[in-house]
Amino acid sequence: TLESAKNLMGDDSVVSYNKISTEMDLKSILK
């Protein structure tokens, strides 16, 4: 259960990181 919790948190951080980087890319493209 502890490992799965770590995996879930890791996935969330990866998803949020990808979302942030994607938004930054879009802003730089639109600039």
N, C-alpha and C positions, 0 to 999 in steps of 0.2 A: 504493500500500500504506500509506503514511503517513497519507493522508487517511482511508482505511477504518479504520485503527487508531484515529484520533481519533474517528471517528464511533461506533465500537464503545464506546470509553471514555465518550463523551458519552451514549450511550444507557444504559449501565450507571448512570451518575451520575443520570440522569433517573429511571430505574426505582427506584433506591434512595431518591431524594428523595421520589418519589410514595409508596413503601411507608412511609417514616418519617412523612410528613404524614398518611397514612391511619391509621396506628396512633395518632398523636396525636389525630386526630379521634375515633376509636373510644373512646379513654380519656376524652376530655372528655365524650363522650355518655354513657358508662357512669357517670361520676362522679356 
